[in-house]
Amino acid sequence: MANPLAVTLHASAAETASGSGSAVDGSLNADGVSTYARGAARLRLEVTAIGGTATPKLDVVVETRPSDSLPWVQVGAFTQVTAVGYQDLVVAALERWVRVRWVISGTNPSFTFAAY
């Protein structure tokens, strides 16, 4: 992928409820200068621990928007997670701001995961 830049959309941490990560400015270059929206990204979801009963499930989607005043739009989704492991996802049509949003279900669920 041309002009790669490492970004973390969700640092590895345990989550027990649905939520969303902080918005990341996808227009920054390696020096932290705003240049242009990247348009596409290769992301990884890494799940290192799962807890709970009744088959805990984790759904993680990638969202984007061009500015703070507009709503988030989903541009990609990882396959639903029920086991420890990782998966990669390529997303396109990214605007300036990017984040992940997750939905956790099950009885007393807990997922330790990172998205980068």
Order of alpha helices (4+ residues) and beta strands (2+ residues): beta-beta-beta-beta-beta-beta-beta
